[in-house]
Amino acid sequence: MPFETVMYAVIRTGGKQYRVARNEVIEVEKLDAEPGATIAFDEVLLVGEGESATVGTPLVAGASVSATVLDQTRGEKVIVFKKRRRKNYRRRNGHRQYLTVVRVTDITLA
């Protein structure tokens, strides 16, 4: 029973890299876009389908990934706790990262 090959790409946004496929929903660092807007990720590092892959040096020329913005949200709270032993020094701080939820609509390779 042969398995179906799915086109995928590795994109870079917000200082991080994400492996994405069509109709996949991912959370990326905040982008300036309203829900319902279409955005394009031009920093494509790799495009592949099945066993074959095109690796960029550093980017794949002419490749683009388009996505639709679903929501602007915030991530889970992260507690930052600093302590120096025997010095009565304790600092507690919290952080919630702003995120953009996107659905990948198309991967194009020109």
FIPADREN-610435 format. One record per residue: residue in one letter; y, z negated, x of N, C-alpha, C in turn. Coordinates in steps of 0.001 Angstrom, whole numbers, plus 500000, padded with zeros to 6 digits. Example, Ala and Ser with C-alpha at 12.3 -4.5 7.8 and 13.67 -1.06 7.14 Angstrom:
<sites>
a494310492200513190495500492200512300496700492200513200/s497750492920512850498940492860513670500030492130512900/
</sites>
This chain:
<sites>
m498820500000500850500000500000500000501241500000500894/p501968501117501006503141501172501880504286500353501297/f505014499712502186506150498927501725507405499790501751/e508358499418500915509585500183500767510540499844501910/t511113500874502536512076500642503608513454500455502998/v514148499450503455515464499110502937516480499293504053/m517582499975503740518643500145504725519411498834504860/y519642498430506092520365497200506353521390497441507450/a522304496491507597523343496583508619523673495186509109/v524204495122510314524721493867510857526222494055511000/i526994493215510287528448493314510312529037492081510973/r530280492222511436530984491101512046532271490867511267/t532440489639510770533664489254510082533864487749510233/g535093487348510441535399485931510577534767485293511798/g534494486083512849533905485539514067532414485296513975/k531793485739512875530358485560512690529713486908512401/q528402486973512569527658488192512289526701487943511130/y526580488943510248525742488818509064524835490036508956/r523569489823508643522644490920508350522677491113506847/v523072492302506412523253492561504989522440493768504561/a522083493801503294521420494937502666522141495207501344/r521819496308500711522472496690499468522149495689498357/n523139495377497525523061494433496395522835492995496832/e523053492687498085522892491324498581524204490564498403/v524121489294498031525297488446497854525382487501499051/i526536487510499751526719486654500917528050485917500805/e528150484814501539529392484060501642529944484270503045/v531188484744503127531841484961504412533100484110504454/e533696483975505639534940483224505732536011483909504903/k537002483145504490537971483601503501538629484919503881/l538646485835502892539324487117503016540416487175501953/d541521487851502260542607487989501289542270489099500308/a541596488757499232541231489714498199540982488970496899/e541369489590495806541160489007494490539732489298494015/p539169488447493154537849488756492578537877490086491839/g536871490914492103536804492243491513537284493343492446/a537952492962493530538457493951494482537321494471495364/t537501495686495878536531496284496785537082496202498203/i536248495734499135536666495640500524535668496405501388/a536125496801502584535264497550503503535184496788504823/f533976496624505322533754496026506628533522497177507610/d534456497363508550534366498477509495533704498076510806/e533592496803511073532953496344512313531447496242512086/v530771497371512171529324497438511967528664497522513341/l527821496544513660527189496463514969525846497175515017/l525161497287513873523833497876513833523571498390512429/v522940499557512334522489500093511051521032500465511223/g520186500005510306518763500282510432518112500554509103/e516961501215509178516162501468507989514704501449508424/g513977500457507928512578500323508331512473499946509807/e511701500750510564511487500472511986512601501027512871/s513343502022512396514387502642513219515723501944513001/a516499501864514077517803501223514001518766501928514947/t520035502022514538521088502571515374521950501411515836/v521971501175517134522724500065517704524015500610518286/g525129499971517958526425500409518457526716499860519832/t527731500470520477528138500020521811529647499823521863/p530266498836521362529701497723520608529576498006519110/l530297499028518587530257499315517156529595500658516912/v528998500816515738528410502092515343529545502975514827/a529723504149515455530826505047515101530614505613513698/g531642505503512859531603506074511523530867505250510486/a530322504116510857529581503288509902530533502348509168/s530210502095507919531031501214507103530169500547506043/v530533499337505688529847498601504627530899498226503595/s530691498632502346531638498290501290531035497198500417/a531912496341499912531468495196499119532493494895498041/t532036494209497009532889493778495916533044492261495972/v534274491790495847534536490347495880534151489741494539/l533289488730494581532861488061493354533676486805493074/d533993486033494133534631484738493917535273484241495201/q536283483403495055536870482649496163536465481202495932/t535782480603496904535245479258496705535392478454497987/r534824477253497973534814476395499150533392475936499414/g533085475722500679531741475317501076531507473836500893/e530349473400501340529990471990501278530883471173502205/k531062469899501869531868469025502715531098468662503976/v531780468753505116531221468372506404531984467147506880/i531264466098507228531889464872507721531953464930509241/v533157464731509777533364464689511224533593463226511585/f532711462661512382532811461251512745532842461119514257/k533907460488514772534041460268516207533962458779516476/k533291458415517557533166457002517903533074456863519404/r533761455855519926533623455488521324533045454080521342/r531896453943521954531213452657521892531991451574522633/r531938450398522078532553449179522618534074449240522691/k534712450210522101536171450320522176536839450153520811/n536047449861519773536551449741518404537320450998517989/y536805452170518398537421453448518060536490454205517123/r536936454405515890536162455165514915537132456027514108/r536796457302513963537614458214513157536674458999512246/r536972458995510969536164459726509998537057460758509325/n536589461999509306537368463069508721536426464010507978/g536898464619506918536096465563506163536704466950506220/h535858467966505996536329469346506017535521470171505026/r536212471035504260535554472006503382536122473372503697/q535263474279504119535684475612504523535943476499503304/y537014477280503343537276478268502295536368479475502519/l535721479944501454534764481039501548535070482111500504/t534620483323500797534689484428499855533264484895499591/v532884484980498322531552485429497941531645486921497629/v530849487734498333530884489186498144529487489720497863/r529422490840497135528166491564496893528288492915497599/v527335493206498485527338494460499224526960495588498269/t527810496617498191527569497720497265527022498957497964/d527437499203499219527003500432499867527082500303501381/i526142500960502053526144501052503514526193502542503846/t527274502964504514527425504381504831527398504583506336/l526760505685506732526667506063508139527090507516508227/a528298507746508738528835509124508793528328509896509984/
</sites>
